[in-house]
Amino acid sequence: MKRPIAVFDSGVGGLTVLREIRLHLPSEDLIYFGDTARVPYGTKSAMLIARYAVENVRFLLRFEPKMLVVACNSMSSVAIPVLEGAFRLPVVGVIHPGAVTAVRASRNKVIGVIATQATIASRAYHHAVRAREPEAEVIGKACPLLVPAIEEGRGPDDPVVRMILSEYLAPLREEEIDTLILGCTHYPVIRKAVEEEMGGGVTIVDSAKETAHRTRDFLAELGLLERSRKPGRIRVYVSDNPAEVRKRGALFLGDDMPPVELVTPEQFYE
């Protein structure tokens, strides 16, 4: 029996990570949990985010996963050490893969990050980038309105998204960054709008894609890659509103969006 990769997020944004893992590891079974009853995490305290992360993993343990992928920047920024200490499973977050790629891509070592309030306040990207390039300047910008807009189903051509990005990205353009990290797993959905707002001279780093690369490499290092060529199965669970999640999930997974199952409070805490 295949042991799945468990991918989890506060909502539907982590489906961008699931999509990339599916593209790079098509034979792996994937379990996704979106904590839609408690979204967003980005405005909550570090202590509460870490508690939610542990509760999410306890639910996912019933599927006997071989790896945990924290497909949420807010959780990755504060909860990775907690999860590594609490569970005997390899853990991949979304912060470090994006930081590594940004350092490699930047020419002038002025790197921007757009993310939730929690991720920016944690300075997780600052620390991850500076650990690899001590002379780099990291400029973070919290974008609290973007996740709600994307969760509503607004895409890159939506005028509301364009207006929000114009406001948030103006300070980063003034700082003459040459690399911008999409520090939230929701943001790849509106990548086109970000690229057009920033202009052609700025390299956009998609942390979802880089996390999939790290997941593949880490599994290979551990000897846990699935050897079968049979296509893997995807199962998606949420803590609230599965019908709406399946509808919105098409933005992230397209035609590959599977049925979405509701996890009741009784099931979640059993």
C-alpha positions, 0 to 999 in steps of 0.5 A: 500500500502506498503511503501518501504525501500529506499537504495542508494549508489554512484554505485553498491556496495550498492547492497550488503546491498540490498541483506542482507536486502532482506535476513533478511526482505523478505517481505519488498518492496525495492527501490535502487538508484545507482548514477552511473553517479557520481561514485565514491564518495570516492575521492570527498570532504565531502561538495560535498558528502553531497550535492549528498546525499541530491539530491539522497534522494529528488529523492527517496522521490517520492516513499514515503519510510518509512526508508532511508538506506545509503548503502555507507560508504563515504556518511555515514561518512559525510552525516548522520547528514545532512540527519537527519536534512533535512528529517523527516525519520529514517536513517540507515548508514553503519558505526555504525553497523560495528563498534559495531560488531568490538568492540564485536569481537576484543580480543586485541582491535586493529581494522583495517578498509579498505575503500575509501579515503573519509571514512578514512579521515573522521575518522568516524570508528575511532570515532564510535569504540572509542565511544564504546571502548575508549582504542581501537586502530583503524588503517585505510587504504585507498584503492582507487583502489579497488572500480574501480576494483570491478566496472569493474567486478573483483572478489576475484580470479582476479589477479589484486584484489589479487595484490592490496590487497597484497599491501594495507593489508601488513601494517595492518598485521604488526600492528597485528590487530585481527579484520578488518572492510570492510568499503566499501559496495563493499568489501563483493564481495571480502571477500574471497580474504581479508580473505585469505590475512589476514589469519585465526586469523583475524575476518572480519566484513561485514558492509553490513550484520550488516547494515541489522541487524540494519535496521530490529531492527530499523524498529521493534523499530518503529513499521514499520516492514511489517506484510505481508508474501508476498514477497516484490518487488525490484526496481533498478534505476541508473543515468547512464548505466543501462545495464552495471549495470544489468550485474555487479549487478549479482555479488552482487544479483545473479539471483535475479537481477531485471531489472534496470531503468535509471533515466534521469537528467530531472526525477532526478531533477523534 
